[in-house]
Amino acid sequence: MKKVKFEDLIIFENEDYIAINKPPHVATLEDRASYTNILAMAREYCETAQNCHRLDKETSGVLMIAKTPDAYRHLSVQFEKRKVKKIYHAIVDGIHEFDQRENTLPIYPGTKGIVKIDFEKGKPSHTTFNTLEAYKGHTLVEAIPHTGRMHQIRIHLSTLKAPISCDETYGGSPLLLSQLKRKFNLKKGTEEQPLLKRFALHAFAIEFKDPKGKQMKISAPYPKDFAVAVKQLDKNRY
């Protein structure tokens, strides 16, 4: 993987916060499987940097980093009180018409980092889904999590029979160009690779109040792999 330069990830910065567009395949915190993580990179840029929340390693998108302890506390309180609005975009299998579709199934952390729905032990969870665009066999969905459970969006979509594409853990299928393109020719002796080598989930935007009380909204453009996938879906609708 190409070395990531922290400065290139920054999409917003002021005296309190740094917002980055986290690339996929990079851990937010220290990860045994890799040497690189966002927190370590951020602290090379700003010694007092602290992650205000986290994204799964494969998830791309907007991630907030506080530059001071006061800024960290200010945003942490908003997260605790569920005053922060997070907006995700996901490519899911199948065609779905979601219009403010609510999912409140309780989530329980299972074994090996996989969660499950459990009505007895699960914690209250709440996500709202909206269809942004329907394509050939896939849908671009907006997900707004109101709680912050592990893998919440992924399992909630799976229970709606709309698993995230390439998310094999929760029932998603590989997103293949051969499924979209009518005259698709694979080079002899090669094996087709999916359009994304990770589950198709992107943290698109975040809304919160800064320490001065100003309402902030920060958006992160799609990374190359997600943008290419959406382009191919749009190009090969019928």
BELPEZI-V697934 format. One line per field, one symbol per residue. phi: phi as a letter, one per 20 degrees, with the letter a starting at -180 (. if undefined). Layout:
phi->???
This chain:
phi->.ffedggfefdabbfdccddefffmdffdgcfebeebfffffffebgefbfeabcggefepfceceecgffffgffffffeleeedcddcedfndcdeclfeccffdcfeelmddbebfedfegbbcdccfeadcfmbcedecdeeccfglgfffffffelcffgmefgdnfdgedfffdefeedeggnddfdffcdafeccffbbcadfgenffdccdcfffgfffffffffffdfc
